[in-house]
Amino acid sequence: MTSIGDLSAVQLRDALARGELGAVETAEHFLARIEARNPALGAFVHVAADLALDRARALDALPAGAARGALHGVPLAVKDLHDVAGMPTTYGSAAVTGRRGGAPVAEDDDDLAALLGASGAVCLGKTQVPEFGLNCYSENLVAPPARNPHDPSTGAGGSSGGQAAAVAAGLLPVAPGSDGGGSVRIPAAVCGLVGLKPNRGRVPTADAQSDAAQLVVNGPLARTAEDAALLLDVLCTPAPGPAHGNVVRRAVRAAPQGSFLDGVRAARRGDLPWGDRPLRIGVSTASPFDTVQDIEVSPEARAALDAGVALLRAAGHEVEEAELSYDPEYPGAFFDVWTTSMGTAPLDDEQAGRLTGLAGAFRARALRRSAVELAQAVGVLRRIEQDVVRAYGAWDVVLTPALAMTPRPLGWYWEGYDLADPAGADQDYRRQCAYTSWTSVVNVVGLPAVTVPTLWTRAAHDDGPVVPMGVQLIGRPSAEAQLLAVVAQLEDQGRPGPRATA
């Protein structure tokens, strides 16, 4: 008999809906996996077993015929940037936890937690994040780092690193992440998952950080296109209760026709969103950070890109080089906007003194930045948005590497410095930009994008662990259904994807 943990999220959802599995036995299965595997992975920073089992018992006690949510009984978790009633929220920061390591316990659910609760999901706890979600790695001063299950000497990426590690290791069937500069796509790529950043405005819930330029959107991390589509359908549901998110984010919502899951299944039957014609796919390794540093595409990243091209051509698409370039003002404007959230964080001087070196340096610079300077930076990004969307419009899909290198060793970003030392901030940020060279611009322009693994390679040496490498597919406005259909095609072409066992 197939183990509960070996079911896809869709299969698990269906088994729970049919009554073949109970919410309690399902929660107990995944809680046991977390207890056994999390100490080596650092995916979870808080496990709420009692709350989860109480919730599961209540779901199992629903009378026959009672309304059940779209994720009835499905175990999930949220990043430690979100409030869940009865659970502590650290934001990955010692500035919040205090010197004794405690963190305030939330009294209420935030928008995302309320939405997942209304869907019938069972929240098992909180997962590891970088401090205030700032970085592309999930290492902080609060808890052990989130490790890549395929190679635990490397990080799981960020900021949804704990979520990605949990899904890749089978501690969760699927997970919601938030993406403001690549925070869903980066850890998905690191851990060999499908990671989708929806179009700006598609998902009504927002992330739990300040967002001056509307960069952040919640999206799924999953093992398959169908699982990603299932969770995206739920995320597109308006949050229950008062509206806390930006009104602009509530404009697009659900799939144009039917559900995203229905769309993936239709694509597998040959009913493709783009009809009978092949897609025109433009390939580029140009990065908006090229003007300020040398962005090198490693041999492994190049091989993954070539593998993606081959898979897409085998699926019948036209793939050609795309001549793209970016405004040289992008790096400075993006930095000014990205670091602003640290300036608005409600911290006193004593708390700010407990920030990591990077967050502390970002905060100091943000506090020196005037409102006029911030407005100017946002204006630059809006102009770049128009230029990039116009340039990308020559193609149905733009294809880039997902990441520039193989998964990075723990501590690589601030190598030579202490994590709490502000002197390492500039090196840290430069290395983040060099590693994640193609993700943040998609948030700036608001387009949908997905990362998907295309090959598995040795991380560092001939006898080292095998790790995933992949590509990023950037769609036209509101083309998530098209992107998911392409991912399904890649899966049907035999895209490799072993589950981690670490």
C-alpha positions as CSV (number, residue, x, y, z in Angstrom):
1,M,0.0,0.0,0.0
2,T,1.2,3.5,-0.8
3,S,2.4,5.5,2.2
4,I,0.5,8.6,3.1
5,G,3.7,10.6,2.6
6,D,4.2,9.2,-0.9
7,L,0.9,10.6,-2.1
8,S,1.0,13.8,-4.2
9,A,-0.9,16.7,-2.6
10,V,-3.7,16.2,-5.1
11,Q,-3.9,12.5,-4.3
12,L,-3.8,13.2,-0.5
13,R,-6.6,15.8,-0.9
14,D,-8.7,13.4,-2.8
15,A,-8.2,10.5,-0.3
16,L,-9.2,12.8,2.6
17,A,-12.2,14.1,0.7
18,R,-13.4,10.5,0.0
19,G,-12.9,9.5,3.6
20,E,-10.2,7.0,2.8
21,L,-7.9,8.9,5.2
22,G,-8.7,10.8,8.3
23,A,-7.2,14.2,9.2
24,V,-5.8,12.9,12.5
25,E,-4.0,9.9,11.0
26,T,-2.6,12.2,8.2
27,A,-1.4,14.8,10.7
28,E,0.1,12.2,12.9
29,H,2.0,10.7,9.9
30,F,3.6,14.1,8.9
31,L,4.2,15.1,12.6
32,A,6.2,11.8,13.0
33,R,8.2,12.6,9.9
34,I,9.0,16.0,11.2
35,E,10.1,14.6,14.5
36,A,12.4,12.1,12.8
37,R,13.9,14.3,10.1
38,N,13.6,18.0,11.1
39,P,16.6,17.9,13.5
40,A,18.9,17.3,10.6
41,L,17.2,19.8,8.3
42,G,16.1,22.8,10.3
43,A,13.0,23.2,8.2
44,F,10.6,23.8,11.1
45,V,11.3,26.3,13.9
46,H,8.1,25.7,15.7
47,V,6.0,22.5,15.6
48,A,2.4,22.9,16.9
49,A,1.5,19.3,17.3
50,D,-1.2,19.8,19.9
51,L,-2.9,22.6,18.0
52,A,-2.7,20.6,14.8
53,L,-4.2,17.5,16.3
54,D,-7.0,19.4,17.9
55,R,-7.8,20.9,14.5
56,A,-7.6,17.5,12.8
57,R,-9.9,16.0,15.4
58,A,-12.4,18.8,14.8
59,L,-12.3,18.1,11.0
60,D,-12.8,14.4,11.5
61,A,-15.8,15.1,13.7
62,L,-17.7,17.0,11.0
63,P,-21.0,15.4,10.4
64,A,-21.8,13.8,7.0
65,G,-22.8,16.3,4.5
66,A,-21.1,19.2,6.2
67,A,-19.2,21.6,4.0
68,R,-15.6,20.8,3.6
69,G,-12.8,23.1,2.4
70,A,-10.7,22.6,-0.8
71,L,-7.8,21.4,1.4
72,H,-9.8,19.5,4.0
73,G,-7.4,17.8,6.3
74,V,-4.3,18.5,4.2
75,P,-1.2,19.3,6.4
76,L,0.5,22.6,5.7
77,A,2.8,25.0,7.4
78,V,3.5,28.7,7.1
79,K,6.7,30.7,7.0
80,D,7.7,32.3,10.3
81,L,6.8,35.7,8.9
82,H,3.1,35.0,9.3
83,D,0.9,35.1,12.4
84,V,-1.0,32.0,13.4
85,A,-3.2,32.2,16.5
86,G,-1.5,30.3,19.4
87,M,1.9,30.2,17.7
88,P,5.0,32.4,18.2
89,T,6.2,34.6,15.4
90,T,9.9,35.4,15.4
91,Y,10.3,36.8,11.9
92,G,13.6,35.0,12.0
93,S,15.1,37.8,14.1
94,A,16.8,38.0,17.5
95,A,15.5,41.6,17.6
96,V,12.0,40.1,18.0
97,T,12.8,37.1,20.2
98,G,14.8,39.0,22.7
99,R,18.0,37.9,24.5
100,R,16.2,35.0,26.2
101,G,15.0,33.5,22.9
102,G,11.3,34.1,23.5
103,A,8.8,35.4,20.9
104,P,5.4,36.8,21.2
105,V,2.5,34.4,20.6
106,A,0.0,35.6,18.0
107,E,-3.6,36.1,19.2
108,D,-5.1,36.0,15.7
109,D,-4.4,34.6,12.2
110,D,-3.1,36.9,9.5
111,D,-4.6,36.9,6.1
112,L,-2.8,33.8,4.8
113,A,-3.3,31.7,7.9
114,A,-7.0,32.6,7.9
115,L,-7.3,31.7,4.2
116,L,-5.6,28.3,4.7
117,G,-7.8,27.6,7.8
118,A,-10.9,28.4,5.8
119,S,-9.7,25.9,3.2
120,G,-9.7,23.1,5.7
121,A,-5.9,22.8,5.9
122,V,-4.2,21.7,9.2
123,C,-1.3,23.9,10.1
124,L,1.6,21.9,11.6
125,G,3.8,24.8,12.6
126,K,6.2,27.5,11.3
127,T,9.2,27.1,9.1
128,Q,12.6,28.8,8.9
129,V,13.2,32.1,7.2
130,P,15.9,34.7,6.9
131,E,15.6,37.7,9.2
132,F,12.5,39.6,8.2
133,G,12.5,37.6,4.9
134,L,15.3,39.8,3.5
135,N,17.7,37.2,2.0
136,C,17.9,34.4,-0.5
137,Y,19.1,32.0,2.2
138,S,17.3,30.9,5.4
139,E,20.0,31.3,8.0
140,N,19.6,33.6,11.0
141,L,20.5,34.1,14.7
142,V,17.3,32.5,16.0
143,A,17.3,28.9,15.0
144,P,19.4,26.4,13.0
145,P,19.6,27.0,9.3
146,A,17.2,25.4,6.8
147,R,19.3,22.9,4.9
148,N,18.9,21.5,1.4
149,P,17.7,17.9,1.9
150,H,19.7,16.8,-1.2
151,D,22.9,18.2,0.3
152,P,22.7,19.2,3.9
153,S,26.0,21.0,3.8
154,T,24.2,23.6,1.6
155,G,21.3,25.9,2.4
156,A,17.7,25.5,1.3
157,G,17.5,29.0,-0.2
158,G,15.2,31.7,0.9
159,S,13.2,33.3,2.0
160,S,10.8,30.3,1.8
161,G,13.7,28.0,2.6
162,G,12.1,26.1,5.4
163,Q,9.0,25.5,3.3
164,A,11.1,24.2,0.4
165,A,13.2,21.9,2.6
166,A,10.0,20.5,4.2
167,V,8.3,19.7,0.9
168,A,11.5,18.3,-0.7
169,A,12.1,16.0,2.3
170,G,8.5,14.8,2.5
171,L,7.7,16.7,5.7
172,L,4.8,18.5,3.9
173,P,2.9,17.6,0.8
174,V,3.0,21.1,-0.6
175,A,3.6,24.6,0.9
176,P,2.7,28.2,0.4
177,G,5.6,30.7,0.1
178,S,5.9,34.4,-0.5
179,D,8.0,35.9,-3.2
180,G,9.3,39.5,-3.2
181,G,12.5,39.0,-5.1
182,G,12.5,35.3,-5.8
183,S,11.6,33.9,-2.4
184,V,9.5,31.1,-3.8
185,R,11.4,30.4,-7.0
186,I,14.9,30.4,-5.4
187,P,14.3,27.8,-2.7
188,A,12.2,25.7,-5.1
189,A,15.1,25.7,-7.5
190,V,17.6,24.8,-4.8
191,C,15.5,21.9,-3.5
192,G,14.3,20.5,-6.9
193,L,10.7,21.7,-6.7
194,V,8.2,23.6,-8.8
195,G,8.1,27.2,-7.5
196,L,5.5,29.6,-8.9
197,K,5.4,33.4,-8.5
198,P,1.9,34.5,-9.6
199,N,1.2,37.7,-11.5
200,R,0.9,40.9,-9.5
201,G,-2.7,41.1,-8.4
202,R,-3.5,37.4,-8.8
203,V,-3.4,36.4,-5.2
204,P,-5.4,38.5,-2.7
205,T,-3.3,37.8,0.4
206,A,0.0,39.7,0.9
207,D,3.2,38.9,2.6
208,A,3.9,40.0,6.2
209,Q,6.5,42.7,5.3
210,S,6.4,46.3,4.1
211,D,6.1,46.4,0.4
212,A,6.6,49.9,-1.0
213,A,6.7,48.7,-4.7
214,Q,4.2,45.9,-4.6
215,L,6.8,43.3,-5.1
216,V,5.5,40.5,-2.9
217,V,3.0,37.8,-3.8
218,N,2.2,34.4,-2.2
219,G,2.7,31.3,-4.4
220,P,3.1,27.6,-4.2
221,L,6.1,25.3,-3.7
222,A,5.2,21.8,-4.9
223,R,6.6,18.6,-6.4
224,T,4.4,18.7,-9.5
225,A,2.5,21.1,-11.7
226,E,-0.8,19.6,-10.5
227,D,0.1,20.2,-6.8
228,A,1.2,23.7,-7.5
229,A,-2.1,24.4,-9.3
230,L,-4.1,22.9,-6.5
231,L,-2.5,25.3,-4.0
232,L,-2.7,28.3,-6.3
233,D,-6.4,27.8,-6.7
234,V,-6.7,28.1,-2.9
235,L,-4.4,31.1,-2.7
236,C,-6.6,32.9,-5.2
237,T,-9.6,32.7,-2.9
238,P,-10.4,36.0,-1.2
239,A,-9.3,35.9,2.4
240,P,-12.1,35.6,4.9
241,G,-13.0,38.5,7.2
242,P,-11.8,42.1,6.9
243,A,-9.6,42.9,3.9
244,H,-6.1,43.7,5.2
245,G,-4.2,43.4,1.9
246,N,-3.6,46.0,-0.8
247,V,-6.8,46.5,-2.9
248,V,-4.7,46.3,-6.1
249,R,-3.8,42.8,-5.2
250,R,-7.5,41.8,-5.4
251,A,-8.0,42.6,-9.0
252,V,-7.2,39.4,-10.9
253,R,-7.8,36.4,-8.6
254,A,-8.9,33.2,-10.1
255,A,-8.0,31.4,-13.3
256,P,-9.7,32.9,-16.4
257,Q,-11.6,29.7,-17.1
258,G,-12.1,27.1,-14.5
259,S,-9.4,26.2,-12.0
260,F,-5.7,26.1,-12.5
261,L,-5.8,22.4,-11.6
262,D,-8.4,21.8,-14.3
263,G,-6.1,23.7,-16.7
264,V,-3.1,21.4,-16.0
265,R,-5.3,18.3,-16.4
266,A,-6.7,19.6,-19.7
267,A,-3.2,20.3,-20.9
268,R,-2.2,16.8,-20.2
269,R,-5.1,15.7,-22.4
270,G,-3.8,17.9,-25.2
271,D,-6.1,20.9,-24.6
272,L,-3.3,23.5,-24.3
273,P,-4.0,27.1,-23.3
274,W,-2.1,28.3,-26.4
275,G,-3.9,26.1,-28.9
276,D,-2.2,24.0,-31.5
277,R,0.6,26.3,-32.3
278,P,4.0,26.0,-30.7
279,L,5.1,28.6,-28.1
280,R,7.8,31.1,-29.1
281,I,10.3,31.0,-26.3
282,G,13.2,33.4,-26.0
283,V,16.3,32.3,-24.1
284,S,18.5,34.9,-22.3
285,T,21.2,35.0,-19.7
286,A,21.3,38.8,-19.5
287,S,20.8,40.0,-16.0
288,P,19.8,43.5,-14.7
289,F,22.8,43.3,-12.4
290,D,25.3,43.0,-15.3
291,T,26.0,46.7,-15.1
292,V,27.4,46.5,-11.6
293,Q,29.1,43.1,-11.3
294,D,30.2,40.2,-13.5
295,I,27.4,37.7,-13.5
296,E,28.9,34.3,-14.4
297,V,26.7,31.4,-15.5
298,S,28.3,28.3,-14.0
299,P,28.8,25.2,-16.2
300,E,26.0,23.5,-14.1
301,A,23.6,26.4,-14.7
302,R,24.4,26.4,-18.4
303,A,23.8,22.6,-18.6
304,A,20.5,23.0,-16.9
305,L,19.5,25.8,-19.3
306,D,20.5,23.6,-22.3
307,A,18.5,20.7,-20.8
308,G,15.5,23.0,-20.5
309,V,15.9,24.1,-24.1
310,A,16.1,20.5,-25.2
311,L,13.0,19.5,-23.2
312,L,11.0,22.5,-24.6
313,R,12.0,21.7,-28.1
314,A,11.0,18.0,-27.6
315,A,7.6,19.3,-26.5
316,G,7.3,21.1,-29.9
317,H,8.1,24.7,-29.0
318,E,10.3,27.2,-30.9
319,V,13.2,28.2,-28.7
320,E,15.6,30.9,-29.9
321,E,18.1,33.4,-28.3
322,A,16.5,36.6,-27.1
323,E,18.5,39.8,-27.2
324,L,17.6,41.5,-23.9
325,S,19.1,44.3,-22.0
326,Y,18.2,46.2,-18.8
327,D,18.3,49.7,-17.6
328,P,21.6,50.5,-15.7
329,E,19.6,52.2,-13.0
330,Y,17.9,49.0,-12.0
331,P,20.5,47.8,-9.3
332,G,20.4,51.0,-7.4
333,A,16.7,51.5,-7.5
334,F,15.9,48.0,-6.6
335,F,18.3,48.1,-3.6
336,D,16.7,51.3,-2.3
337,V,13.2,49.8,-2.5
338,W,14.2,46.4,-1.2
339,T,15.9,47.7,1.9
340,T,13.1,50.1,2.8
341,S,11.2,47.5,4.8
342,M,14.0,47.4,7.4
343,G,13.6,51.1,7.9
344,T,9.9,50.8,8.7
345,A,10.4,47.8,11.1
346,P,9.1,48.9,14.5
347,L,12.3,48.4,16.5
348,D,13.9,50.4,19.2
349,D,17.7,50.9,19.4
350,E,18.2,47.9,21.8
351,Q,16.3,45.6,19.4
352,A,18.1,47.0,16.4
353,G,21.4,46.1,18.0
354,R,20.4,42.4,17.9
355,L,19.9,42.4,14.1
356,T,22.2,40.4,11.8
357,G,24.9,42.5,10.2
358,L,23.1,42.6,6.8
359,A,19.8,43.6,8.3
360,G,21.4,46.2,10.6
361,A,23.3,47.7,7.6
362,F,20.1,47.8,5.5
363,R,18.2,49.4,8.4
364,A,20.8,52.2,8.8
365,R,20.8,53.0,5.1
366,A,17.0,52.9,4.9
367,L,16.7,55.3,7.8
368,R,19.0,57.8,6.0
369,R,16.9,57.6,2.9
370,S,14.3,60.3,2.4
371,A,10.7,59.8,1.2
372,V,11.6,61.7,-2.0
373,E,14.5,59.3,-2.7
374,L,12.3,56.3,-2.1
375,A,9.6,57.8,-4.4
376,Q,12.3,58.3,-7.1
377,A,13.5,54.7,-6.8
378,V,9.9,53.4,-7.2
379,G,9.5,55.7,-10.2
380,V,12.6,54.2,-11.8
381,L,11.3,50.7,-11.3
382,R,7.9,51.6,-12.8
383,R,9.6,52.9,-15.9
384,I,11.7,49.7,-16.1
385,E,8.6,47.7,-15.7
386,Q,7.1,49.2,-18.8
387,D,10.3,48.7,-20.8
388,V,10.8,45.1,-19.7
389,V,7.2,44.0,-20.3
390,R,7.4,45.5,-23.8
391,A,10.6,43.7,-24.5
392,Y,9.4,40.4,-23.2
393,G,6.2,40.8,-25.2
394,A,8.1,39.7,-28.3
395,W,8.0,36.2,-26.9
396,D,5.3,33.9,-25.4
397,V,7.7,32.9,-22.7
398,V,11.2,34.1,-21.7
399,L,13.6,31.4,-20.4
400,T,16.5,32.1,-18.1
401,P,18.6,30.0,-15.7
402,A,16.9,29.6,-12.4
403,L,20.1,30.2,-10.4
404,A,23.7,31.0,-11.5
405,M,25.4,28.3,-9.4
406,T,24.8,25.0,-7.6
407,P,23.3,25.3,-4.1
408,R,25.5,27.5,-1.9
409,P,27.3,26.1,1.2
410,L,26.0,27.3,4.5
411,G,27.7,30.6,5.5
412,W,28.9,31.3,2.0
413,Y,27.3,34.7,1.7
414,W,29.1,36.3,4.6
415,E,32.2,34.1,4.3
416,G,35.1,35.7,6.2
417,Y,32.8,37.7,8.5
418,D,30.5,36.9,11.4
419,L,26.8,36.8,10.6
420,A,26.2,39.6,13.1
421,D,29.0,41.8,11.6
422,P,27.7,44.7,9.4
423,A,31.1,44.8,7.7
424,G,30.1,41.7,5.7
425,A,26.8,43.3,4.4
426,D,28.1,44.5,1.0
427,Q,29.8,41.1,0.2
428,D,26.6,39.3,1.3
429,Y,24.4,41.3,-0.9
430,R,26.7,41.1,-3.9
431,R,26.8,37.4,-3.6
432,Q,23.0,37.2,-3.3
433,C,22.7,39.2,-6.5
434,A,25.3,37.0,-8.3
435,Y,23.5,33.8,-7.3
436,T,19.9,35.0,-8.0
437,S,20.6,37.1,-11.0
438,W,17.3,36.7,-12.8
439,T,14.5,36.5,-10.2
440,S,14.0,40.0,-8.7
441,V,13.3,41.7,-12.0
442,V,10.2,39.5,-12.4
443,N,8.8,40.9,-9.1
444,V,9.5,44.5,-10.3
445,V,7.6,44.0,-13.6
446,G,4.8,41.9,-11.9
447,L,4.8,39.0,-14.4
448,P,4.2,35.4,-13.5
449,A,7.2,33.1,-13.4
450,V,8.0,29.5,-12.4
451,T,11.2,27.6,-11.7
452,V,11.5,23.9,-12.5
453,P,14.4,21.5,-12.2
454,T,15.8,20.2,-15.5
455,L,18.8,18.1,-14.4
456,W,20.6,16.7,-11.4
457,T,24.3,17.2,-11.0
458,R,27.2,16.7,-8.6
459,A,27.4,19.6,-6.2
460,A,31.1,20.0,-5.7
461,H,33.1,16.9,-6.7
462,D,32.7,13.6,-8.5
463,D,31.6,11.7,-5.4
464,G,29.5,14.5,-3.9
465,P,25.8,14.5,-3.5
466,V,23.5,15.0,-6.5
467,V,21.6,18.3,-6.4
468,P,19.0,19.9,-8.7
469,M,19.6,22.6,-11.2
470,G,16.8,24.2,-13.2
471,V,15.4,27.0,-15.3
472,Q,13.0,29.9,-14.9
473,L,10.1,30.4,-17.3
474,I,8.6,34.0,-17.3
475,G,5.1,34.3,-18.8
476,R,3.1,37.1,-20.3
477,P,0.7,39.0,-18.0
478,S,-1.7,36.7,-16.1
479,A,-0.3,33.6,-17.9
480,E,0.0,31.3,-14.9
481,A,-2.1,28.6,-16.5
482,Q,0.1,28.6,-19.5
483,L,3.3,28.3,-17.3
484,L,1.8,25.4,-15.4
485,A,0.9,23.7,-18.6
486,V,4.5,24.0,-19.8
487,V,5.7,22.6,-16.5
488,A,3.3,19.6,-17.1
489,Q,4.8,19.2,-20.5
490,L,8.3,19.1,-19.1
491,E,7.2,16.5,-16.5
492,D,5.7,14.4,-19.4
493,Q,9.1,14.7,-21.2
494,G,10.6,12.9,-18.2
495,R,11.9,15.8,-16.1
496,P,13.9,14.1,-13.3
497,G,13.1,14.7,-9.7
498,P,14.0,12.3,-6.9
499,R,12.7,13.1,-3.5
500,A,15.3,13.9,-0.9
501,T,15.8,11.3,1.9
502,A,18.1,13.3,4.2
